[in-house]
Amino acid sequence: MSMQEKKTVTFVLNGIEKNLETERSWTLLHVLREVYDLTGTKYGCGTNDCGACKVLLDGMAINSCSFPIHKVEGKSVLTIEGVTLHPRLSLIQDSFVEAHAIQCGFCTPGMVISAAGLLLHTKNPTEQEIREALKGNLCRCTGYVHIVEAVQLASEKIQEYDNGKV
Amino acid sequence: MERYNTVGSSPYNRESWDKVTGVTQYIDDLRFKGMLYAALLFSPHAHAKIVSIDASQALALEGVHSVIHCFNTPDLLYNSAIRFYSDTNPADMPCTERVFGQEVLFVGDRVAAVAADSEALAREAVKHIKVGYELLPSVLTLEDAVVSNAAQASPFGVDGSNLCGGWVAYGSDGEEAVLERVRRSPLQETSTFRTSRVHHGYMEPVAHVALFSPSRTLTVWTSSQSVFSFRDVLSQILGLPQNAVRVIKTVSGGAFGGKLEVMHEPVVALLSMQTMRPVKIRLNRKEVFSSTRTRHEARITLASGYTPEGKLIAQHVYSLLNTGAYAGSGPNTVGAQSGKTFVQYGADAMFYRGGCFYTNSAIAGAMRGYGCPQIMVSREVHMEGIARKLGIDSVQFRLNNLLAPDSTNCMGKPTHQALGIECLQEGAKIFCWDQRRAQALVKSTAKVRYGIGVGTAVHGSGWYPVYQDMTSVTMMMNNDGSLQILTGIHDLGTGAKTVLAQIASEALHIPLDCIEVVEADTAVTPLDLGAQASRSTYIGGNCVLECSLIIKEQLLREAANIIGVAAQDLHLGTSEFIEQVSGKKVSFSTIIDSAQKGLHGKQRQIAAVHSYASHTSVYSYSAVFAEISISVESGTVKVEEILCVHNSGTIINPALCEGQVHGGVQMGLGYALSEEMELDAQRGNITNPTFKNYHMFRAHQMPKITVKFVQGAEPSGPYGAKGIGECATDGVAGAVVNAISHALGGVTIDHIPVNASYVQKLLSQFVP
């Protein structure tokens, strides 16, 4: 297969089905930022080490910077822009603001995605579980203190939402 | 304590909503019509002369628009770290850098740059540039650079040596006299400590965009910490008047000093001038590690004389820093470090001698602390060694020697609100120091050792006395009574804009959401010296406060005329003045309308431009307490708990201020235990330029962190505030290193990071 070979990939992006002619060398991050102009997902390292590029792939947080686009075939991608439109997961964003978990903010979208990946599967995580879920996301500003508190707060908000209290 | 409306409360960082939704446009997110992408060719050699460059194959590629290098760009020397325009003292800011030099001085030095239709193509084209090098002898390490017969790493070394700028040497007495006081003291201690080269590790990679227009004006967007000095450097290199160069700070994705000095902005500017198209560069992470800025590696020797009762008599500091291939802010960092000698501990006689040295390695520059973390950790370990020898408790020994408030130090300078002692006392109480120090050894086993340590730190607020610090602000009332603040202060994500808005809100009783803060754009905002020296709250805040009072006076006079009463009969309500007796009110919007129509005097806008100058050095203080455990089998250190007690005067926004401390702890822990840019001993390249191999602390590795503030208003600060940014990280490493030593029976630790392999070595010396 040559580098230039094109392939049509069909996937769901923030709830909308996409058919995209792609080049084999493209990563999911490249497609999000350069094709769809979804710049909320960040390039931080390009080597799978910092988590600034995390998106949800079928509900699991993955690094998009080293994820080949053709592997997205038939799957569903949710980016930070999609989280904003998601009534349940956007509660995580509210929590990040309220807990003062945002400084420079460059890691924030990736952090929110990792938190979403955790909270989609774990209803009431312990502090240790939260820290484990965030260990692929580097932050240089916050020492993670307010971020961990934000995820705890988000867990409460989502439970209230699920119980019909919000 | 005074009661305030907004000061002391914790409104959210005003950039939060845009950031959390991914809407914020960082520089890498900006899109320009017709934009080209640049890539750099970096030197593979530590020291070489470029004899030829053949770019023909690169230029032949379709979509490649320009290739620039040392043979087709201006050959002009500059210093990337200047603050003031006239900052040209060769001892302090030597000009040693070129956009492209014919001599490359480190692996990662710029050789050439390409502008092409896509990033991938630009990176491909770089590989087609053929460069002929003539290799020169290289000097890779600080140890090799300081010896008397060393080869020259840079042609700018003083008198054929590798010394950069010159020695900084001064003290309370002459150097020999201070050394003599040390020697003649009843007891003496000498120790040498080495600190490693580390990187800021900001999450946003370095990126710039430049656009040169046919009308010969240049606009540069960059995630900068000092737009005005960038403008000055660019205009100098490009031969453009400063009015024709506009530098715009983009939202910062983290900086920590690492974006304070001009990096590759001149490259994209030159490429845009060549192509007349917008040109962008974004480094990949490996390039960020190897070709931006780092913290100065250091070797610091302290010699102290003291009494058997544990009182310092004299202290001599001898500091050698590695500035890398270019001067940048090297000598200035030495200067900043020197000052810390005299403002933490008291002794009758003290002397500092320090210098930075060129090596053929990555450029050192400003990084949070600016020379301070090096001297703090070295001295805290040194002091611990003295306390141990004397058998005096670590906290008590420091209490005996920390400078007291409202006294004078050995240089005859007033200590103002030196609350280091109070921080230490408060911390020892909260941390249950005495009990835990004893318990740690009791609970240690053959498999796990526990240790408790303490470190203190001090940091300035603003540049003075290194520079006469100043900033300016423009404040303009809008027609509806809301307020625009135009400030050169750069918010690096710390919440500086939020804090400035709080100060204006407090002074003018304008609600926070009716205050807009516009930052750092050379065409829009007034002059500022940049986000550095923990000066945003103290210097910027004072300027905003004074300007607010000018605005308030303008509003008050007009209000008095409108109501027809004396100004002193009015008091401030929320966006209005109220007459005390009648309760009659006049809103800011009515006042502004009246002024604009000239109903009570000359037609005018309610607005002011104000400069604030600081000729005072005030310091912030901290005491850090750490508990660590060591796995005897693996040598792994786990940080169990950190307590930070800070004095930064009045805390304007407690949540944001705590956030600064939390981040400072993360950076300090990495400095102490895990972060080090490793250099290949032969080639001189950085061998761990990834986040996988450069170990910054992650969420699951962080300890519990408690932050306490010892308040106490600083009379010269805005509502009593002082700085926090750098003090937040300065004291952390000392506490951690001392805790490790405590766990291992007082073993001598002589460098950081204390990583697992070093701990294994220490364990081999340790007999339980």
HADDOCK unambig.tbl for C-alpha pairs under 7 A between the chains (distance, minus, plus):
assign (segid A and resid 39 and name CA) (segid B and resid 29 and name CA) 5.76 0.50 0.50
assign (segid A and resid 40 and name CA) (segid B and resid 22 and name CA) 3.87 0.50 0.50
assign (segid A and resid 40 and name CA) (segid B and resid 23 and name CA) 6.20 0.50 0.50
assign (segid A and resid 44 and name CA) (segid B and resid 203 and name CA) 5.81 0.50 0.50
assign (segid A and resid 44 and name CA) (segid B and resid 204 and name CA) 5.98 0.50 0.50
assign (segid A and resid 44 and name CA) (segid B and resid 205 and name CA) 6.34 0.50 0.50
assign (segid A and resid 45 and name CA) (segid B and resid 284 and name CA) 6.62 0.50 0.50
assign (segid A and resid 45 and name CA) (segid B and resid 285 and name CA) 4.95 0.50 0.50
assign (segid A and resid 49 and name CA) (segid B and resid 691 and name CA) 5.67 0.50 0.50
assign (segid A and resid 49 and name CA) (segid B and resid 692 and name CA) 5.78 0.50 0.50
assign (segid A and resid 50 and name CA) (segid B and resid 691 and name CA) 6.83 0.50 0.50
assign (segid A and resid 80 and name CA) (segid B and resid 21 and name CA) 6.24 0.50 0.50
assign (segid A and resid 80 and name CA) (segid B and resid 22 and name CA) 6.11 0.50 0.50
assign (segid A and resid 81 and name CA) (segid B and resid 21 and name CA) 6.32 0.50 0.50
assign (segid A and resid 81 and name CA) (segid B and resid 22 and name CA) 6.46 0.50 0.50
assign (segid A and resid 84 and name CA) (segid B and resid 21 and name CA) 6.02 0.50 0.50
assign (segid A and resid 93 and name CA) (segid B and resid 20 and name CA) 5.86 0.50 0.50
assign (segid A and resid 97 and name CA) (segid B and resid 12 and name CA) 6.70 0.50 0.50
assign (segid A and resid 97 and name CA) (segid B and resid 16 and name CA) 5.90 0.50 0.50
assign (segid A and resid 97 and name CA) (segid B and resid 17 and name CA) 6.84 0.50 0.50
assign (segid A and resid 100 and name CA) (segid B and resid 12 and name CA) 6.20 0.50 0.50
assign (segid A and resid 100 and name CA) (segid B and resid 655 and name CA) 6.75 0.50 0.50
assign (segid A and resid 102 and name CA) (segid B and resid 16 and name CA) 6.14 0.50 0.50
assign (segid A and resid 103 and name CA) (segid B and resid 493 and name CA) 4.51 0.50 0.50
assign (segid A and resid 103 and name CA) (segid B and resid 494 and name CA) 5.61 0.50 0.50
assign (segid A and resid 103 and name CA) (segid B and resid 495 and name CA) 6.99 0.50 0.50
assign (segid A and resid 104 and name CA) (segid B and resid 252 and name CA) 6.05 0.50 0.50
assign (segid A and resid 104 and name CA) (segid B and resid 253 and name CA) 4.95 0.50 0.50
assign (segid A and resid 104 and name CA) (segid B and resid 254 and name CA) 5.40 0.50 0.50
assign (segid A and resid 104 and name CA) (segid B and resid 492 and name CA) 6.24 0.50 0.50
assign (segid A and resid 104 and name CA) (segid B and resid 493 and name CA) 3.68 0.50 0.50
assign (segid A and resid 104 and name CA) (segid B and resid 494 and name CA) 6.79 0.50 0.50
assign (segid A and resid 105 and name CA) (segid B and resid 19 and name CA) 5.48 0.50 0.50
assign (segid A and resid 105 and name CA) (segid B and resid 253 and name CA) 6.41 0.50 0.50
assign (segid A and resid 106 and name CA) (segid B and resid 203 and name CA) 6.31 0.50 0.50
assign (segid A and resid 106 and name CA) (segid B and resid 204 and name CA) 6.30 0.50 0.50
assign (segid A and resid 106 and name CA) (segid B and resid 253 and name CA) 4.99 0.50 0.50
assign (segid A and resid 107 and name CA) (segid B and resid 203 and name CA) 6.74 0.50 0.50
assign (segid A and resid 108 and name CA) (segid B and resid 20 and name CA) 6.02 0.50 0.50
assign (segid A and resid 109 and name CA) (segid B and resid 20 and name CA) 6.08 0.50 0.50
assign (segid A and resid 109 and name CA) (segid B and resid 22 and name CA) 6.10 0.50 0.50
assign (segid A and resid 131 and name CA) (segid B and resid 699 and name CA) 5.16 0.50 0.50
assign (segid A and resid 131 and name CA) (segid B and resid 700 and name CA) 4.72 0.50 0.50
assign (segid A and resid 132 and name CA) (segid B and resid 700 and name CA) 5.61 0.50 0.50
assign (segid A and resid 134 and name CA) (segid B and resid 699 and name CA) 6.14 0.50 0.50
assign (segid A and resid 135 and name CA) (segid B and resid 698 and name CA) 5.60 0.50 0.50
assign (segid A and resid 135 and name CA) (segid B and resid 699 and name CA) 5.31 0.50 0.50
assign (segid A and resid 135 and name CA) (segid B and resid 700 and name CA) 5.87 0.50 0.50
assign (segid A and resid 138 and name CA) (segid B and resid 698 and name CA) 6.08 0.50 0.50
assign (segid A and resid 139 and name CA) (segid B and resid 203 and name CA) 6.98 0.50 0.50
assign (segid A and resid 140 and name CA) (segid B and resid 201 and name CA) 6.75 0.50 0.50
assign (segid A and resid 140 and name CA) (segid B and resid 202 and name CA) 6.12 0.50 0.50
assign (segid A and resid 140 and name CA) (segid B and resid 203 and name CA) 6.83 0.50 0.50
assign (segid A and resid 140 and name CA) (segid B and resid 663 and name CA) 6.36 0.50 0.50
assign (segid A and resid 141 and name CA) (segid B and resid 663 and name CA) 4.58 0.50 0.50
assign (segid A and resid 142 and name CA) (segid B and resid 659 and name CA) 5.53 0.50 0.50
assign (segid A and resid 142 and name CA) (segid B and resid 660 and name CA) 6.89 0.50 0.50
assign (segid A and resid 142 and name CA) (segid B and resid 662 and name CA) 5.52 0.50 0.50
assign (segid A and resid 142 and name CA) (segid B and resid 663 and name CA) 4.32 0.50 0.50
assign (segid A and resid 143 and name CA) (segid B and resid 662 and name CA) 4.74 0.50 0.50
assign (segid A and resid 143 and name CA) (segid B and resid 663 and name CA) 4.36 0.50 0.50
assign (segid A and resid 143 and name CA) (segid B and resid 665 and name CA) 6.72 0.50 0.50
assign (segid A and resid 143 and name CA) (segid B and resid 666 and name CA) 5.03 0.50 0.50
assign (segid A and resid 144 and name CA) (segid B and resid 699 and name CA) 5.85 0.50 0.50
assign (segid A and resid 145 and name CA) (segid B and resid 662 and name CA) 6.76 0.50 0.50
